[in-house]
Amino acid sequence: MDEGIVVPVVIFGGLFLFLILRSYFRYKLHRTAVEKGQPLPETPRSRGDIRKPALVLIALGLGFMVAMQTTLSYVPDHDAPAPIAVSIWGIVPLLMGAGQWLYWRITEKERQQEAPSTA
């Protein structure tokens, strides 16, 4: 097997195995609860406060962009990729964090609008 494909295959396989095992153990837990006549265990439905992971992703993206831009700017090799070509990959976690933050803002506004009407 080519060395360049081993790492993605292992990562994908590990993720797939994790999801299968998580599903199996959840099934086993529910089956045991039903057999004993106990109520089904609660599964968390709300994501809670996602501001912290959003800010971490935004900081990670910005940090990655600045670090790669700075590092590659000092590379004397002309065959190296342009600094912006590599540092632009920092936009991925940046946009993920911005999306999570935007989602929190929207749901927070909806929650505040619903709160007075239910009180």
Residue pairs with C-beta under 8 A, 6 or more apart in sequence:
1 9
26 43
29 41
30 40
30 41
33 39
33 40
33 41
34 40
49 104
50 100
50 101
50 103
50 104
51 101
51 104
53 97
53 100
54 97
54 98
54 99
54 100
54 101
54 104
55 97
55 101
56 97
57 93
57 94
57 96
57 97
57 100
58 93
58 94
58 97
58 98
58 101
59 97
60 90
60 93
60 94
60 97
61 90
61 91
61 92
61 93
61 94
61 95
61 96
61 97
62 90
62 94
63 90
64 87
64 89
64 90
64 93
65 87
65 88
65 90
65 91
65 94
66 87
66 90
67 87
68 83
68 86
68 87
68 89
68 90
69 83
69 84
69 87
71 83
72 80
72 81
72 82
72 83
72 86
72 87
73 83
